[in-house]
Amino acid sequence: MHPLVIRSVIGFALFGFTSATLSGQTWEWTGSAGNAWSEGLNWDAGVPVGGSETILWFDQVPAPEIIHNIAGGLVLNQLNFTENSGPLR
């Protein structure tokens, strides 16, 4: 395969990955109203809506324990934790 073709394929693949990542709806946990996922004030954009592009971030977790209590479960694309999130149990 010609090197230009290989670079083009890789470039389109990377562009597609980046576009998919950037187009997802993102919610960041604030924990400002307790530890329940179903409380809209605990998120920067209200209660998360599950979907193939849903991205959740946990950067600062003030409560020692958070509770996923959204009825019906939640489909996610990404679930992200940082070093500031605290230990997972």
N, CA, C and O atoms as CSV, one atom per row, in Angstrom:
chain,resi,resn,atom,element,x,y,z
A,1,MET,N,N,0.849,-1.167,0.000
A,1,MET,CA,C,0.000,0.000,0.000
A,1,MET,C,C,0.901,1.239,0.000
A,1,MET,O,O,1.934,1.274,0.669
A,2,HIS,N,N,0.500,2.222,-0.740
A,2,HIS,CA,C,1.263,3.457,-0.888
A,2,HIS,C,C,1.262,4.241,0.432
A,2,HIS,O,O,0.228,4.314,1.095
A,3,PRO,N,N,2.413,4.833,0.827
A,3,PRO,CA,C,2.496,5.573,2.097
A,3,PRO,C,C,1.468,6.700,2.221
A,3,PRO,O,O,0.962,6.949,3.315
A,4,LEU,N,N,1.153,7.386,1.116
A,4,LEU,CA,C,0.175,8.467,1.169
A,4,LEU,C,C,-1.209,7.927,1.520
A,4,LEU,O,O,-1.953,8.551,2.276
A,5,VAL,N,N,-1.545,6.776,0.973
A,5,VAL,CA,C,-2.839,6.152,1.270
A,5,VAL,C,C,-2.900,5.764,2.748
A,5,VAL,O,O,-3.915,5.980,3.409
A,6,ILE,N,N,-1.819,5.196,3.256
A,6,ILE,CA,C,-1.770,4.793,4.663
A,6,ILE,C,C,-1.944,6.007,5.570
A,6,ILE,O,O,-2.706,5.960,6.536
A,7,ARG,N,N,-1.233,7.104,5.257
A,7,ARG,CA,C,-1.359,8.318,6.069
A,7,ARG,C,C,-2.776,8.882,6.003
A,7,ARG,O,O,-3.302,9.361,7.008
A,8,SER,N,N,-3.391,8.828,4.829
A,8,SER,CA,C,-4.757,9.332,4.685
A,8,SER,C,C,-5.737,8.524,5.521
A,8,SER,O,O,-6.609,9.084,6.185
A,9,VAL,N,N,-5.589,7.206,5.484
A,9,VAL,CA,C,-6.475,6.335,6.263
A,9,VAL,C,C,-6.298,6.605,7.750
A,9,VAL,O,O,-7.283,6.711,8.481
A,10,ILE,N,N,-5.065,6.717,8.202
A,10,ILE,CA,C,-4.796,6.996,9.616
A,10,ILE,C,C,-5.355,8.367,9.999
A,10,ILE,O,O,-5.949,8.514,11.067
A,11,GLY,N,N,-5.172,9.355,9.148
A,11,GLY,CA,C,-5.684,10.698,9.421
A,11,GLY,C,C,-7.195,10.720,9.556
A,11,GLY,O,O,-7.724,11.343,10.476
A,12,PHE,N,N,-7.902,10.044,8.645
A,12,PHE,CA,C,-9.360,9.985,8.734
A,12,PHE,C,C,-9.808,9.237,9.982
A,12,PHE,O,O,-10.794,9.620,10.612
A,13,ALA,N,N,-9.101,8.181,10.342
A,13,ALA,CA,C,-9.449,7.419,11.545
A,13,ALA,C,C,-9.276,8.292,12.787
A,13,ALA,O,O,-10.138,8.293,13.665
A,14,LEU,N,N,-8.174,9.030,12.868
A,14,LEU,CA,C,-7.944,9.908,14.016
A,14,LEU,C,C,-8.960,11.036,14.062
A,14,LEU,O,O,-9.436,11.398,15.138
A,15,PHE,N,N,-9.300,11.598,12.899
A,15,PHE,CA,C,-10.296,12.662,12.849
A,15,PHE,C,C,-11.643,12.143,13.332
A,15,PHE,O,O,-12.332,12.820,14.094
A,16,GLY,N,N,-12.020,10.951,12.897
A,16,GLY,CA,C,-13.284,10.352,13.324
A,16,GLY,C,C,-13.315,10.122,14.814
A,16,GLY,O,O,-14.332,10.382,15.457
A,17,PHE,N,N,-12.211,9.636,15.382
A,17,PHE,CA,C,-12.137,9.400,16.826
A,17,PHE,C,C,-12.255,10.715,17.584
A,17,PHE,O,O,-12.987,10.800,18.570
A,18,THR,N,N,-11.546,11.730,17.135
A,18,THR,CA,C,-11.581,13.034,17.793
A,18,THR,C,C,-12.971,13.648,17.698
A,18,THR,O,O,-13.473,14.193,18.682
A,19,SER,N,N,-13.598,13.569,16.531
A,19,SER,CA,C,-14.931,14.134,16.355
A,19,SER,C,C,-15.937,13.449,17.258
A,19,SER,O,O,-16.787,14.105,17.860
A,20,ALA,N,N,-15.843,12.128,17.354
A,20,ALA,CA,C,-16.779,11.388,18.206
A,20,ALA,C,C,-16.586,11.771,19.663
A,20,ALA,O,O,-17.559,11.914,20.404
A,21,THR,N,N,-15.349,11.935,20.074
A,21,THR,CA,C,-15.074,12.284,21.463
A,21,THR,C,C,-15.570,13.691,21.777
A,21,THR,O,O,-16.138,13.921,22.845
A,22,LEU,N,N,-15.365,14.623,20.870
A,22,LEU,CA,C,-15.746,16.005,21.117
A,22,LEU,C,C,-17.244,16.234,21.024
A,22,LEU,O,O,-17.761,17.166,21.639
A,23,SER,N,N,-17.960,15.393,20.260
A,23,SER,CA,C,-19.380,15.619,20.067
A,23,SER,C,C,-20.229,15.050,21.195
A,23,SER,O,O,-21.424,15.337,21.258
A,24,GLY,N,N,-19.650,14.253,22.086
A,24,GLY,CA,C,-20.409,13.646,23.171
A,24,GLY,C,C,-20.876,14.672,24.190
A,24,GLY,O,O,-20.228,15.697,24.402
A,25,GLN,N,N,-22.016,14.380,24.820
A,25,GLN,CA,C,-22.512,15.239,25.888
A,25,GLN,C,C,-21.754,14.905,27.160
A,25,GLN,O,O,-21.697,13.742,27.561
A,26,THR,N,N,-21.176,15.903,27.795
A,26,THR,CA,C,-20.326,15.697,28.967
A,26,THR,C,C,-20.955,16.309,30.215
A,26,THR,O,O,-21.462,17.430,30.191
A,27,TRP,N,N,-20.908,15.544,31.304
A,27,TRP,CA,C,-21.342,16.011,32.615
A,27,TRP,C,C,-20.176,15.865,33.571
A,27,TRP,O,O,-19.485,14.847,33.562
A,28,GLU,N,N,-19.954,16.879,34.400
A,28,GLU,CA,C,-18.902,16.793,35.412
A,28,GLU,C,C,-19.541,16.822,36.798
A,28,GLU,O,O,-20.379,17.671,37.100
A,29,TRP,N,N,-19.122,15.875,37.626
A,29,TRP,CA,C,-19.634,15.756,38.989
A,29,TRP,C,C,-19.138,16.927,39.831
A,29,TRP,O,O,-17.945,17.228,39.850
A,30,THR,N,N,-20.075,17.590,40.536
A,30,THR,CA,C,-19.695,18.655,41.460
A,30,THR,C,C,-19.912,18.220,42.906
A,30,THR,O,O,-19.195,18.657,43.806
A,31,GLY,N,N,-20.898,17.363,43.123
A,31,GLY,CA,C,-21.192,16.890,44.468
A,31,GLY,C,C,-21.670,17.977,45.408
A,31,GLY,O,O,-21.561,17.837,46.626
A,32,SER,N,N,-22.200,19.059,44.858
A,32,SER,CA,C,-22.574,20.201,45.695
A,32,SER,C,C,-23.878,20.003,46.465
A,32,SER,O,O,-24.221,20.826,47.313
A,33,ALA,N,N,-24.609,18.926,46.184
A,33,ALA,CA,C,-25.893,18.711,46.867
A,33,ALA,C,C,-26.007,17.303,47.449
A,33,ALA,O,O,-27.111,16.778,47.592
A,34,GLY,N,N,-24.885,16.699,47.782
A,34,GLY,CA,C,-24.937,15.361,48.374
A,34,GLY,C,C,-24.154,14.346,47.570
A,34,GLY,O,O,-23.155,14.677,46.932
A,35,ASN,N,N,-24.622,13.091,47.607
A,35,ASN,CA,C,-23.869,12.037,46.933
A,35,ASN,C,C,-24.693,11.227,45.937
A,35,ASN,O,O,-24.217,10.198,45.456
A,36,ALA,N,N,-25.912,11.656,45.614
A,36,ALA,CA,C,-26.778,10.913,44.698
A,36,ALA,C,C,-26.621,11.391,43.252
A,36,ALA,O,O,-26.660,12.589,42.971
A,37,TRP,N,N,-26.443,10.434,42.347
A,37,TRP,CA,C,-26.333,10.770,40.927
A,37,TRP,C,C,-27.621,11.397,40.401
A,37,TRP,O,O,-27.572,12.189,39.459
A,38,SER,N,N,-28.772,11.062,40.985
A,38,SER,CA,C,-30.062,11.545,40.485
A,38,SER,C,C,-30.351,13.001,40.868
A,38,SER,O,O,-31.368,13.553,40.448
A,39,GLU,N,N,-29.491,13.619,41.643
A,39,GLU,CA,C,-29.662,15.020,42.049
A,39,GLU,C,C,-28.963,15.924,41.037
A,39,GLU,O,O,-27.738,15.908,40.920
A,40,GLY,N,N,-29.752,16.708,40.311
A,40,GLY,CA,C,-29.211,17.559,39.261
A,40,GLY,C,C,-28.168,18.557,39.724
A,40,GLY,O,O,-27.274,18.916,38.958
A,41,LEU,N,N,-28.268,19.014,40.976
A,41,LEU,CA,C,-27.302,19.984,41.494
A,41,LEU,C,C,-25.920,19.375,41.726
A,41,LEU,O,O,-24.954,20.103,41.954
A,42,ASN,N,N,-25.820,18.050,41.671
A,42,ASN,CA,C,-24.522,17.392,41.827
A,42,ASN,C,C,-23.729,17.340,40.523
A,42,ASN,O,O,-22.595,16.863,40.505
A,43,TRP,N,N,-24.317,17.826,39.444
A,43,TRP,CA,C,-23.671,17.814,38.129
A,43,TRP,C,C,-23.630,19.230,37.572
A,43,TRP,O,O,-24.496,20.049,37.878
A,44,ASP,N,N,-22.633,19.514,36.763
A,44,ASP,CA,C,-22.536,20.855,36.180
A,44,ASP,C,C,-23.610,21.123,35.135
A,44,ASP,O,O,-23.881,22.284,34.827
A,45,ALA,N,N,-24.228,20.084,34.580
A,45,ALA,CA,C,-25.229,20.267,33.523
A,45,ALA,C,C,-26.528,19.527,33.837
A,45,ALA,O,O,-27.243,19.126,32.919
A,46,GLY,N,N,-26.844,19.341,35.113
A,46,GLY,CA,C,-28.058,18.615,35.482
A,46,GLY,C,C,-27.839,17.108,35.449
A,46,GLY,O,O,-26.728,16.646,35.189
A,47,VAL,N,N,-28.890,16.343,35.710
A,47,VAL,CA,C,-28.792,14.883,35.764
A,47,VAL,C,C,-28.378,14.341,34.394
A,47,VAL,O,O,-28.976,14.708,33.383
A,48,PRO,N,N,-27.367,13.474,34.349
A,48,PRO,CA,C,-26.921,12.918,33.070
A,48,PRO,C,C,-28.010,12.100,32.376
A,48,PRO,O,O,-28.816,11.424,33.016
A,49,VAL,N,N,-28.004,12.187,31.065
A,49,VAL,CA,C,-28.891,11.387,30.234
A,49,VAL,C,C,-28.020,10.353,29.549
A,49,VAL,O,O,-27.053,10.702,28.872
A,50,GLY,N,N,-28.354,9.087,29.720
A,50,GLY,CA,C,-27.551,8.020,29.132
A,50,GLY,C,C,-27.648,8.001,27.620
A,50,GLY,O,O,-28.676,8.360,27.045
A,51,GLY,N,N,-26.567,7.579,26.982
A,51,GLY,CA,C,-26.539,7.454,25.537
A,51,GLY,C,C,-25.161,7.057,25.064
A,51,GLY,O,O,-24.202,7.051,25.835
A,52,SER,N,N,-25.070,6.726,23.793
A,52,SER,CA,C,-23.799,6.252,23.242
A,52,SER,C,C,-22.721,7.328,23.230
A,52,SER,O,O,-21.549,7.017,23.018
A,53,GLU,N,N,-23.093,8.593,23.454
A,53,GLU,CA,C,-22.113,9.679,23.473
A,53,GLU,C,C,-22.002,10.346,24.848
A,53,GLU,O,O,-21.380,11.402,24.971
A,54,THR,N,N,-22.593,9.745,25.872
A,54,THR,CA,C,-22.567,10.318,27.219
A,54,THR,C,C,-21.199,10.123,27.859
A,54,THR,O,O,-20.664,9.015,27.880
A,55,ILE,N,N,-20.639,11.213,28.381
A,55,ILE,CA,C,-19.322,11.195,29.022
A,55,ILE,C,C,-19.462,11.787,30.427
A,55,ILE,O,O,-19.963,12.899,30.591
A,56,LEU,N,N,-19.018,11.038,31.434
A,56,LEU,CA,C,-19.050,11.525,32.812
A,56,LEU,C,C,-17.633,11.727,33.321
A,56,LEU,O,O,-16.753,10.898,33.092
A,57,TRP,N,N,-17.423,12.850,34.023
A,57,TRP,CA,C,-16.121,13.171,34.628
A,57,TRP,C,C,-16.271,13.303,36.130
A,57,TRP,O,O,-17.189,13.963,36.618
A,58,PHE,N,N,-15.372,12.677,36.854
A,58,PHE,CA,C,-15.284,12.818,38.300
A,58,PHE,C,C,-13.886,13.344,38.590
A,58,PHE,O,O,-12.915,12.588,38.598
A,59,ASP,N,N,-13.797,14.655,38.830
A,59,ASP,CA,C,-12.497,15.266,39.087
A,59,ASP,C,C,-12.325,15.541,40.578
A,59,ASP,O,O,-11.339,15.110,41.174
A,60,GLN,N,N,-13.250,16.236,41.171
A,60,GLN,CA,C,-13.211,16.545,42.603
A,60,GLN,C,C,-14.422,15.881,43.245
A,60,GLN,O,O,-15.553,16.282,42.969
A,61,VAL,N,N,-14.221,14.902,44.074
A,61,VAL,CA,C,-15.334,14.212,44.729
A,61,VAL,C,C,-15.309,14.548,46.220
A,61,VAL,O,O,-14.556,13.933,46.975
A,62,PRO,N,N,-16.136,15.531,46.661
A,62,PRO,CA,C,-16.110,15.935,48.059
A,62,PRO,C,C,-16.704,14.895,49.012
A,62,PRO,O,O,-16.239,14.765,50.144
A,63,ALA,N,N,-17.723,14.153,48.572
A,63,ALA,CA,C,-18.335,13.134,49.434
A,63,ALA,C,C,-17.485,11.865,49.383
A,63,ALA,O,O,-16.962,11.518,48.324
A,64,PRO,N,N,-17.341,11.169,50.510
A,64,PRO,CA,C,-16.523,9.954,50.512
A,64,PRO,C,C,-17.143,8.822,49.699
A,64,PRO,O,O,-16.455,7.868,49.337
A,65,GLU,N,N,-18.435,8.923,49.412
A,65,GLU,CA,C,-19.116,7.873,48.667
A,65,GLU,C,C,-20.180,8.517,47.786
A,65,GLU,O,O,-20.941,9.365,48.251
A,66,ILE,N,N,-20.236,8.123,46.525
A,66,ILE,CA,C,-21.279,8.621,45.638
A,66,ILE,C,C,-22.158,7.449,45.229
A,66,ILE,O,O,-21.690,6.314,45.130
A,67,ILE,N,N,-23.434,7.730,44.992
A,67,ILE,CA,C,-24.407,6.672,44.765
A,67,ILE,C,C,-25.063,6.829,43.403
A,67,ILE,O,O,-25.712,7.839,43.129
A,68,HIS,N,N,-24.889,5.816,42.544
A,68,HIS,CA,C,-25.595,5.790,41.260
A,68,HIS,C,C,-27.015,5.311,41.544
A,68,HIS,O,O,-27.229,4.131,41.823
A,69,ASN,N,N,-27.968,6.205,41.475
A,69,ASN,CA,C,-29.354,5.840,41.736
A,69,ASN,C,C,-30.286,6.375,40.654
A,69,ASN,O,O,-31.436,6.714,40.935
A,70,ILE,N,N,-29.797,6.452,39.430
A,70,ILE,CA,C,-30.625,6.876,38.309
A,70,ILE,C,C,-31.441,5.669,37.863
A,70,ILE,O,O,-30.883,4.633,37.503
A,71,ALA,N,N,-32.761,5.807,37.888
A,71,ALA,CA,C,-33.654,4.699,37.550
A,71,ALA,C,C,-33.411,4.198,36.128
A,71,ALA,O,O,-33.233,4.988,35.201
A,72,GLY,N,N,-33.405,2.892,35.974
A,72,GLY,CA,C,-33.266,2.295,34.652
A,72,GLY,C,C,-31.837,2.142,34.176
A,72,GLY,O,O,-31.613,1.695,33.051
A,73,GLY,N,N,-30.872,2.496,34.990
A,73,GLY,CA,C,-29.475,2.374,34.574
A,73,GLY,C,C,-29.040,3.545,33.717
A,73,GLY,O,O,-29.787,4.505,33.525
A,74,LEU,N,N,-27.835,3.454,33.208
A,74,LEU,CA,C,-27.266,4.564,32.452
A,74,LEU,C,C,-26.244,4.028,31.460
A,74,LEU,O,O,-25.247,3.428,31.859
A,75,VAL,N,N,-26.486,4.240,30.174
A,75,VAL,CA,C,-25.543,3.852,29.129
A,75,VAL,C,C,-24.524,4.967,28.995
A,75,VAL,O,O,-24.886,6.140,28.905
A,76,LEU,N,N,-23.238,4.599,28.981
A,76,LEU,CA,C,-22.173,5.596,28.902
A,76,LEU,C,C,-21.222,5.297,27.757
A,76,LEU,O,O,-21.062,4.147,27.348
A,77,ASN,N,N,-20.595,6.345,27.246
A,77,ASN,CA,C,-19.494,6.204,26.307
A,77,ASN,C,C,-18.189,6.204,27.078
A,77,ASN,O,O,-17.284,5.424,26.781
A,78,GLN,N,N,-18.090,7.090,28.083
A,78,GLN,CA,C,-16.872,7.200,28.894
A,78,GLN,C,C,-17.232,7.494,30.344
A,78,GLN,O,O,-18.190,8.210,30.634
A,79,LEU,N,N,-16.446,6.925,31.241
A,79,LEU,CA,C,-16.539,7.207,32.670
A,79,LEU,C,C,-15.120,7.536,33.108
A,79,LEU,O,O,-14.261,6.655,33.143
A,80,ASN,N,N,-14.867,8.802,33.445
A,80,ASN,CA,C,-13.506,9.281,33.684
A,80,ASN,C,C,-13.286,9.702,35.126
A,80,ASN,O,O,-14.117,10.388,35.722
A,81,PHE,N,N,-12.153,9.279,35.679
A,81,PHE,CA,C,-11.731,9.661,37.018
A,81,PHE,C,C,-10.334,10.259,36.924
A,81,PHE,O,O,-9.529,9.842,36.091
A,82,THR,N,N,-10.048,11.236,37.781
A,82,THR,CA,C,-8.704,11.807,37.834
A,82,THR,C,C,-8.079,11.467,39.180
A,82,THR,O,O,-8.714,10.843,40.030
A,83,GLU,N,N,-6.847,11.874,39.365
A,83,GLU,CA,C,-6.173,11.607,40.637
A,83,GLU,C,C,-6.849,12.340,41.796
A,83,GLU,O,O,-6.653,11.968,42.953
A,84,ASN,N,N,-7.639,13.369,41.506
A,84,ASN,CA,C,-8.350,14.122,42.545
A,84,ASN,C,C,-9.665,13.469,42.967
A,84,ASN,O,O,-10.316,13.930,43.904
A,85,SER,N,N,-10.052,12.401,42.280
A,85,SER,CA,C,-11.343,11.765,42.542
A,85,SER,C,C,-11.397,11.033,43.869
A,85,SER,O,O,-12.482,10.797,44.401
A,86,GLY,N,N,-10.260,10.675,44.403
A,86,GLY,CA,C,-10.241,9.888,45.632
A,86,GLY,C,C,-10.261,8.406,45.306
A,86,GLY,O,O,-10.336,8.032,44.136
A,87,PRO,N,N,-10.195,7.560,46.321
A,87,PRO,CA,C,-10.122,6.112,46.089
A,87,PRO,C,C,-11.450,5.534,45.624
A,87,PRO,O,O,-12.517,6.003,46.018
A,88,LEU,N,N,-11.372,4.517,44.787
A,88,LEU,CA,C,-12.556,3.770,44.378
A,88,LEU,C,C,-12.713,2.593,45.320
A,88,LEU,O,O,-11.735,1.936,45.677
A,89,ARG,N,N,-13.951,2.328,45.723
A,89,ARG,CA,C,-14.180,1.200,46.637
A,89,ARG,C,C,-15.002,0.142,45.967
A,89,ARG,O,O,-15.300,-0.886,46.575
